[in-house]
């Protein structure tokens, strides 16, 4: 049985502003160029989105378990996907598929996005709500639903970001992109996944396959 996560307390030097800035510098050295993204990665307290027992690893570049068979992505992956989504633009209205613990949601909110986020696990959604309240980021529209379907009632979206791996692109998500909008998501199976970016233009969909990644699978339905 999954144990409810306890927010970590900022009591250790591992959680200091200096530690976060060192993480941001590592991200810059790894190729993240957008200063908005680098600044926000410093501002968002990642340790509040994981279990207290893992707090000393909060700013390492690793994914960590967050309960219910889910993980929080490593900081480099979060920064990379966010940078790909923005690519020099303001974030606008963004749909996130896979709320998880709410960390990616918080990054998008800090960047000024209007965020809609779908999570299939009701228990996970409650954890995200609690974490976002703890960081005073309460303006996201969190929805218990099936990410394959998107959120047609709120479309079109300037950006869609998926934090679970699908075998193929859900057609509903392409339909819900605004012209000029971007979809960033991992595609693959349990063994091989790559990050992809799709952009909707007047001429059609432009797509780019990028680096290998590792995400939990995108599952249908909700529970």
VOGU-3710 file (C-alpha; in Angstrom, 3 decimals, decimal comma):
1> xxxxxxxxxx> 0,000/0,000/0,000  1,362/3,401/-0,922  2,323/5,621/2,008  1,193/9,269/1,814  4,090/11,577/1,146  5,213/14,028/3,789  6,465/17,413/2,539  10,104/17,971/3,345  10,998/20,799/5,692  13,612/23,379/4,594
11> xxxxxxxxxx> 15,807/22,657/7,598  18,967/21,461/5,919  21,724/23,178/4,004  20,949/20,733/1,204  17,779/22,747/0,595  19,409/26,171/0,551  19,252/28,769/-2,184  22,921/28,058/-2,878  22,123/24,383/-3,490  19,375/25,327/-5,951
21> xxxxxxxxxx> 21,700/27,702/-7,769  24,301/24,971/-8,125  21,590/22,806/-9,676  20,704/25,619/-12,075  24,360/26,002/-13,047  24,568/22,259/-13,772  21,503/22,610/-15,986  23,153/25,469/-17,870  26,289/23,389/-18,368  24,109/20,522/-19,639
31> xxxxxxxxxx> 22,760/22,774/-22,402  19,729/24,618/-20,990  19,959/28,127/-22,438  16,666/29,864/-21,604  17,419/32,073/-18,610  13,728/32,148/-17,688  13,792/28,396/-17,223  17,072/28,451/-15,305  15,754/31,148/-12,957  12,496/29,327/-12,293
41> xxxxxxxxxx> 14,324/26,082/-11,526  16,016/28,010/-8,721  12,755/29,519/-7,492  10,611/26,372/-7,293  11,395/24,397/-4,086  11,670/20,837/-5,444  12,119/19,445/-1,922  8,497/20,319/-1,144  7,309/17,964/-3,904  8,993/14,810/-2,612
51> xxxxxxxxxx> 9,005/12,724/0,546  10,969/14,168/3,466  13,154/11,056/3,547  14,472/11,951/0,083  14,952/15,671/0,748  18,744/15,527/0,633  18,486/14,330/-2,983  15,949/16,968/-4,032  18,412/18,988/-6,131  20,387/16,086/-7,561
61> xxxxxxxxxx> 19,739/15,433/-11,245  17,772/12,236/-10,631  14,173/11,111/-10,860  12,667/10,093/-7,514  9,647/8,033/-6,416  6,578/10,028/-5,362  4,206/7,177/-4,516  1,512/5,287/-6,423  4,103/3,909/-8,847  4,953/7,401/-10,119
71> xxxxxxxxxx> 8,161/9,433/-10,236  9,192/13,071/-10,289  11,322/13,697/-13,374  14,950/14,694/-13,013  15,500/18,480/-13,097  17,275/18,343/-16,465  14,281/16,634/-18,071  11,862/19,174/-16,593  14,029/22,075/-17,741  14,561/20,586/-21,204
81> xxxxxxxxxx> 10,876/19,922/-21,853  9,950/23,376/-20,576  12,559/25,047/-22,781  11,332/23,093/-25,818  7,772/24,155/-25,090  8,697/27,836/-24,801  11,472/28,179/-27,407  11,588/31,961/-27,087  7,859/32,533/-26,592  5,688/33,379/-23,637
91> xxxxxxxxxx> 3,986/30,211/-22,364  0,337/31,228/-22,868  -2,268/28,557/-22,130  -0,691/25,176/-21,432  -2,173/21,719/-20,970  -0,110/19,324/-18,866  -0,792/15,599/-19,199  0,244/13,843/-15,990  0,152/16,188/-12,995  2,082/13,803/-10,767
101> xxxxxxxxxx> 3,274/15,573/-7,629  2,776/19,002/-9,244  6,417/19,963/-9,759  6,232/20,543/-13,524  2,932/22,346/-12,906  4,691/24,683/-10,479  7,475/25,418/-12,972  4,924/26,354/-15,634  2,943/28,524/-13,207  6,097/30,363/-12,141
111> xxxxxxxxxx> 6,774/31,106/-15,803  3,381/32,788/-16,066  1,505/30,058/-17,937  -2,232/29,544/-17,630  -2,064/25,886/-16,675  -4,605/23,105/-17,062  -3,319/19,766/-15,777  -4,831/16,277/-16,086  -4,030/13,389/-13,732  -5,607/9,911/-13,967
121> xxxxxxxxxx> -4,923/8,976/-10,312  -7,220/10,743/-7,861  -4,837/10,101/-4,957  -1,944/11,616/-6,901  -4,027/14,664/-7,771  -4,650/15,306/-4,078  -0,911/15,145/-3,414  -0,333/17,698/-6,183  -2,981/20,013/-4,752  -1,364/19,822/-1,328
131> xxxxxxxxxx> 2,118/20,459/-2,725  0,988/23,434/-4,802  -0,780/24,928/-1,774  2,437/24,535/0,212  4,257/26,612/-2,409  1,371/29,093/-2,723  0,877/28,186/-6,394  -2,835/27,515/-6,503  -3,910/28,898/-9,886  -3,662/25,725/-11,984
141> xxxxxxxxxx> -6,882/24,024/-13,086  -6,333/20,432/-11,945  -8,552/17,794/-13,552  -9,082/14,109/-12,736  -9,246/12,578/-16,198  -7,769/10,566/-19,065  -4,777/12,276/-20,652  -5,365/10,541/-23,986  -8,482/12,682/-24,400  -6,939/16,019/-23,535
151> xxxxxxxxxx> -9,297/18,735/-22,369  -11,419/19,816/-25,352  -13,588/22,169/-23,304  -10,534/24,364/-22,584  -8,863/24,091/-26,012  -7,111/25,412/-27,991  -3,789/25,372/-26,137  -0,600/27,248/-26,964  1,376/24,356/-25,532  0,825/20,791/-24,387
161> xxxxxxxxxx> 3,393/18,951/-22,279  3,094/15,249/-21,471  5,003/13,701/-18,575  4,251/10,062/-19,408  5,282/8,012/-22,420  2,714/7,121/-25,082  3,149/4,517/-27,839  1,933/7,118/-30,335  0,632/10,686/-30,379  -2,985/10,928/-29,191
171> xxxxxxxxxx> -4,849/12,556/-32,080  -6,995/14,528/-29,634  -3,935/16,442/-28,452  -2,955/17,508/-31,957  -6,519/18,685/-32,545  -6,442/20,726/-29,335  -3,279/22,641/-30,258  -3,703/26,224/-31,402  -2,026/27,200/-34,672  1,597/27,774/-33,760
181> xxxxxxxxxx> 1,152/25,628/-30,660  3,667/23,031/-29,544  3,336/19,561/-28,069  6,317/18,121/-26,165  6,078/14,479/-25,127  7,958/11,184/-24,820  7,039/8,404/-27,250  8,036/4,763/-26,910  7,634/1,590/-24,895  9,123/0,395/-21,611
191> xxxxxxxxxx> 12,532/-0,210/-23,231  13,045/2,644/-25,715  11,628/6,166/-25,521  12,532/9,465/-27,173  11,432/13,010/-26,557  9,455/14,522/-29,446  8,293/18,042/-30,279  5,359/18,721/-32,597  4,426/22,174/-33,866  1,138/22,987/-35,567
201> xxxxxxxxxx> 1,607/25,300/-38,544  -0,486/26,458/-41,499  1,387/23,893/-43,594  0,686/21,030/-41,179  2,469/19,369/-38,275  6,233/19,756/-38,003  7,878/17,118/-35,832  11,308/16,510/-34,352  12,633/13,419/-32,583  15,083/14,381/-29,866
211> xxxxxxxxxx> 17,070/12,648/-27,128  16,321/9,339/-25,365  14,303/9,640/-22,130  12,663/7,380/-19,565  9,101/7,982/-18,313  6,322/5,938/-16,771  3,771/4,847/-19,413  0,673/6,859/-20,274  -2,262/4,698/-19,180  -5,889/5,068/-20,284
221> xxx> -8,862/5,875/-18,065  -8,705/7,139/-14,515  -8,707/5,666/-11,042
//
